[in-house]
Amino acid sequence: MGQENRIATGILVPPHVLALKAYEPGLSAEEVQERYGLARVVKLASNENPLGCSPRAVECAQLALANLARYPRGGLALRQKLAGLFSVSIDNVIAGSGSEGIISNIVRTFLNDDDEVLTTEAAFLGFQVLARGRGVAYRTVPYRDWHYDLPALADAISPKTKLIYLANPNNPTGSFFTRQAFEQFHKRVPERVLIILDEAYYEFGVVEQSYPDSMHYRFDNTITLRTFSKAYGLAAARVGYGFAHADLIAVLLKVKLPFEPSGPSEAAALGALDDREFMLRSVANNARGLDYLARSLHGMGFEVAPSAANFVMIVLKDASEAKIIFQNLLERGVIVRPLATTGLPHCLRISIGTPEENEFLMDALGMVMEARR
Ligand SMILES: Cc1ncc(COP(=O)(O)O)c(C=O)c1O
């Protein structure tokens, strides 16, 4: 490791870590409100649940606060409950600090220095950072019409490929791949290659007829990941879960931090599972909002990537156009997500809000585009 990897304190840092950029949280609604002196600000930037979360989840988290002095039990109660709900053994279930926390465990558990990971271009940023931060070779194939190009991914598998990451529906495009496409792809993946099927947006995607619910397959080399951050509205609690062959879960549990998820977070997740009505209401609000936004954005002449998630991605002329529209929307009180760090500088991602928030966005965007003519 050369001198150039030494930071000011004298410590040597691996080059693949130095090359990363620290995650920058977008501006909060309060910051934007203050900065531009606005009466109303709508945040449609982080694919959060615009309806909040179930009161039952809050109540359970509050009750759990009485136990703050005790270490939690590694998500045991949540794993038990999920095993029952999905008719699998507790040995097939893991719970952690968000699904991103579980991706971090997978990366630490299974990757050796000379392994290679394979995914699509501009994949979910969290995965990019965790895989690149591990210092392994990171290979991608381009999107095809904003979808994963699964045949090209299968073609790209090499003897060094150890891990394939697929998000379905995908972030940031919102697109999903079908049962048929996935089944054909899976036949071409050697048993020695681990597949992460990241279903963070499962509850929104599963309403599509041809959506492949990875739990139907239970392939030995596939880990399904899901989260309480989206349809259950518990992003701040940081609870995710995964299903896989018991042997995969057993090695993951060797590496996982023993006390994640935290006690109040696990309690919130357990409470959220008891309020299915809230989750279904969130999914219904999303379906209406997605339809409205996709139609309205098309109507305004934007290219919109097809979405089955809780956001849409618009494709602009170039990076400069994307930057200007982002900034102009911000000044009118709408926060959306620029995608330059993800690898799509000419695109913006817009989360689905409540009906009022969606209309507020479309009004603001209408004014922004009118002023640009
Ligand atoms: C595809 C995908 N996977 C995982 C996550 C992380 O979710 P969590 O909050 O459970 O860590 C996100 C969050 O945006 C995501 O878009």
PDBQT file of the ligand as one rigid body, heavy atoms in Angstrom, charges set to zero:
ROOT
HETATM    1  C1  LIG A 401     -33.396  -1.911  -3.076  1.00  0.00    +0.000 C 
HETATM    2  C2  LIG A 401     -33.211  -1.528  -1.645  1.00  0.00    +0.000 A 
HETATM    3  N1  LIG A 401     -32.717  -2.423  -0.808  1.00  0.00    +0.000 NA
HETATM    4  C3  LIG A 401     -32.538  -2.139   0.495  1.00  0.00    +0.000 A 
HETATM    5  C4  LIG A 401     -32.861  -0.891   0.988  1.00  0.00    +0.000 A 
HETATM    6  C5  LIG A 401     -32.551  -0.597   2.420  1.00  0.00    +0.000 C 
HETATM    7  O1  LIG A 401     -33.603  -0.785   3.222  1.00  0.00    +0.000 OA
HETATM    8  P1  LIG A 401     -33.424  -0.815   4.797  1.00  0.00    +0.000 P 
HETATM    9  O2  LIG A 401     -34.013   0.447   5.296  1.00  0.00    +0.000 OA
HETATM   10  O3  LIG A 401     -34.171  -2.041   5.215  1.00  0.00    +0.000 OA
HETATM   11  O4  LIG A 401     -31.956  -0.944   5.116  1.00  0.00    +0.000 OA
HETATM   12  C6  LIG A 401     -33.388   0.075   0.166  1.00  0.00    +0.000 A 
HETATM   13  C7  LIG A 401     -33.722   1.401   0.690  1.00  0.00    +0.000 C 
HETATM   14  O5  LIG A 401     -33.934   2.355   0.044  1.00  0.00    +0.000 OA
HETATM   15  C8  LIG A 401     -33.558  -0.251  -1.200  1.00  0.00    +0.000 A 
HETATM   16  O6  LIG A 401     -34.022   0.656  -2.060  1.00  0.00    +0.000 OA
ENDROOT
TORSDOF 0
